[in-house]
């Protein structure tokens, strides 16, 4: 071979990608032992030497934060949950206020985004918004932790290190919704959302709601719990299913505003009046919630504060500092859908 060997030469002889070679030479746990050994042997045969200067350049701070969004099913082309659109603005402002650039992409743009990030070094840390099925998502968070990536995520707790999550007190939000309906004497209640570990935020909202009912000697009938993801279509069909099965209820708590909006549509289509026949509460307080018919009572999450906390906490991680705050306190916003 003429000239100095490169990582691309190693990739050619090993039959793997150049990014895999890069990981293997760093002994990344993302590369299996057999491949790592093969790459190291070829590198030795080719007398390959890591360019220390280039490596240092790659690890220098870029003053850039990467924001990775999980793609959600939406009626428009954005594929972004409206709640995260509101948070996106606050994250952008928070970055600008501290002199950081923001690099935005979808998590699903690569099946191996956690490994791609490790190699690119285009940002000093990452913010993760949304996750789909959390049980599947947890594995990727584990890999980020193993490779030492600086990251924070919005939502459910990272089991090994809860400080890496910024979230709303979803359990308390569910309690607020239940307390409001109990005060209105609307206790024959349905819940629309995923009350399982696959959606830990929705599950916490349900648990807070149900536990508050139990304090008053009440409980949510399992027949009145309908599964739904956070879209209005899903909320519509879940509510329509309850109605078609002749399940009666005088109140409905939806795990998100989008679900609640779909639920109101299904109720209206069936000739059921909101709030006269059924009081409806959502969760999130997305901008459209105040413009629905009737305007939606909902549990408010402060997206402006959330964006600031995500950026502040990520920068503290980058600079090896302790995180001081990672929980937002929700607030019930009462509108016409429960009056």
N, C-alpha and C positions, 0 to 999 in steps of 0.2 A: 504494500500500500504506500502510495506517495503522499507526503505531507503528514501533518498532525492528525491523529484519529479524533473523530467527533462522536458525540452521543448518537448522531444519526447513523454512523458506521456501525456502532454497537447494535442499534435497533435492527439494522439490516441483517446482521449475522445471527441475532437472537430470534428474529422473526416476531418482534413485538413493536409497539409504537415508541416513538421517541419519548413521549410523556411517561410511559411505563419504565423506560430506562432511567429517566430522571428520578422517579420514585424509588426504583430498586437501588440506585446508587446512594440514596439517602436512607436506605433500609426502612422505607415506609411500610407500616403494617398492612397497607392496602394492596401490597404485592405479595403473592404467595412465596413460600420459602424456595420452592424449586426454581421459579423464575428469577428470584433475587440472586440465587447461587449462579445460575447460568449467565446472567448479565455481568456479575462481578468477575467470573472466569474469563469471559470474552474481553472485558475491559482490561484485565491484566495481560492477556495475550497481545492486545493491540497497544499496550503501554499507554493506555489512556490516563490522562491526568485531569482532575477537576480544575477548572479555571477559577481560582479563589476570588479574583477581582470581580469577575462576572457574577459569581455567587453572591458576593457582598452587595453588588448593585441591585440584585433581585430582592434582597432582604431589607433594603433600606425602606423607610416609611415613604409612602406615596401621597400622604395627605388626601387619600380617597377612601370612602366607605362604599362597599358593595351592598345594594339592597336587592335581595332575591325574593320575588313574589311567586307564590304558588298559583297556577292557573285555575280559576273557578269557572264553572259553566254560567254564562250570562247571555242575555238576549241580544246584547250588542257585541261588537268585535273586541271590546277591551279585555275580556276574560279576567277582569279584576273585580272582586267583591266591592260594592260601593263603600262599605265601611273602611276598607284598606285604601281606597282612593282618597278619602278624607285624611287618613293618617299619612299618606304619601306626601301631601302638602306640608304637614307639620314637620316631617322628617327632613324634607328639602330645606325648609327654613332653618331648622336647628343646625344642619350641616353648614349652611351658609354663614350662620352667626359665629361659628368657630373656625371658619376658613377651610372647610373640607369640601371636596367635590363628592358628588354622589353618582355612583355607577349603578344603573337599574337594569335588571334582566329577570326573565322568568326562570324559576327553579327547574321547570320541565324542559328548558331549552337543551338540556343534556341529561341523560339518564345517570350520569356519574358526576353531577355538579359539585359534590363535596370534594372529589379528587381533583377535578379541573381547577377549582379555586386554589388548592394547595400548590399546584404547579404554576399558575399564572402570576401570582403575587402582584396583581393589578390593584389591590386594595389592602389596607392595613387590617381590616376586619369586615365582618358581614352582619347584616340585619336580615332576619328571616321573617316573612309575613305569610301566614297561612300554611297549611300542611296536608289537607285532605284527611286520609285515614291515619290517625296518630300512631297506631301500632306499627304500621309500615314505616312511618316517618322517623320513629325513635331510633331505628338502626342508623340512619344517616347522621343524626345528631351525635350518636355514640362515636362514629368515625371521625366527625369533626373534633370531638374532644380528644380522641386518641392521637390525632396528628397535630394537636396543639393550636388549632385555628382559633383566633379571637372572634367570638360571635355572641350575639344575643338574639333571642327570638320572642315574638309576641305570642302569648297564649299559654298553653299547658306547660307545666313545670318539666324541666329537664331533670330526670330522676337522680342522676349522679351529682348534679350541681344546680339546685333550684335558682341560684343567683343569676344564672344565664337566661332566665325567663323574666319578661316584663308582662304582667297580666292585670286584668281587672279582677276584683273579688267577685267572681261569678256566683259563688255560693250565696253571698250576701245579697247580690242582685236578685237571685231567685226568692230569697226571703222577703225582699221589699215588694216584689210582685204579689206574693201570696198574702202578705199583710194587707195590701191595698184591697184585694178581692174579698178577704175575710171581713174587712171593715164595711164593704159594700154589701155584705151578706150574699156574695156570689161564691158559693162553696162547692157547687156541682161542676167541677172544673175538668177540662181536657188539657193535655199537654201535647204539643206538636214539636218534634225534634228528635235527635238521636240520643236517647238516655242510656249510653253505653260507654265503655272505655275507648271505643274507636273515636269518639268525639268528646274528649275530657272537659272542654269548656261547656258544651251543652249539658253534659252529665252533671257537672257541678251546679249549673243553673237549675236543673230538675231537682237535684238533691236538696238544695236550699229551699226551693219551693215546697217540695213534699214534706221536708222536716218541719217547716213552719206550720203546715197544715196539721201535722201530727201533734204539735204542741197544743193545738186546740181540739184534739180528739177527732181529727179528720184525716182522710187519706185519699190520694188520687187513685181512682179505680183503674186497674191495669187495662181494662177494655177501652179506656179513654186516653190511652197513650198511643200516639201514632208516629211512626218514624218518618223523618224528613231531613234532607240536606238543606243547606242555606240558600234556597232559591224560592222565588214566588211560585213557580210551577210546582215544586215539590210540596210547598205549603198548601197550595190549592188542592192537589190530588189527595194529600193526606186528610185534609178536612172533609173533602167530598166523600172519602171512604167512610169516615165516621157517620156522616149524614145519611149516606145510602144504606148503612147498616142499622139505621134507626136508633143510634146512640144519642141520648139526650144530654145536654150540658148547658149551663147558663153562663159559663166563663171559659176562656181559652187563653192559655199562656203559651206563646210561641218562643222557641229558643233563639230566634233572630227576627229582626224587623222584616226581612224579605219573606220569611215563612209567614209572619203575621199578615203581611199584605196579600199573599196568596190565600190565606185563610179567610180574610174579609171578603175577598172576591167570591170564594166558594159559598160562603154564608149568604151573601147578597143574591147570588144566582139561585139559591134554594129558597129565597123569600124569607130568610131569617135576618131580622134587623139587628144592627150593631149601633149602640149598645143595649137597646131595649130588650132584646131576646138573649143576646150573648155579648158579654163584655170581653174585649180583646186587649191583651198586653203583649208587646214585642220586647226586643232586647237589642241595643246598640245605639239607637237614636241617630240613624243615618239621615241625611238632609231631607229626603223625600217623606220621612215619617210624619212631618208636620203638615204635609200637603195631601195626604190620603183622604178618602171619604169613608167614614169620618177621620179626622186627624188621630194619629195613633198614640195611645199611652205606651210608654216604653221605658226601659232602663237605660239611662244615659252612660256611655263610656266617653271620657274626655280624650278625644283623639289628639288634640293639641298637646296636652300634657304627656300623653303616651309617646308621641313622636320625640319630644324633648328627652324623656326618660331613656328611650332606646338609644339615642345618639350619645347622651351623657354617659350612660352605663357602658356602652361599647368603648368609648374613649378611655374610661377608667380602666377597663380590662386591658386595652392596648398599652397603657402606661403602668400596668401592674399595680393598680390601686384598688381598694375595696369598694364594692358597690353598697350604696347607702339606702336605696329605696327601689323596690321592684313591684309594688302592688298599688293599683289605683282603686279608689273607693267609688262605687257607682252611685247614681242618684236617680230616683224615680221621677219621670216627667209625666204628669197627668194631663191627658187631653181628652177629646170627646169620645173616644172609643170605649171609655169606661165610665162616662158620666151619665 
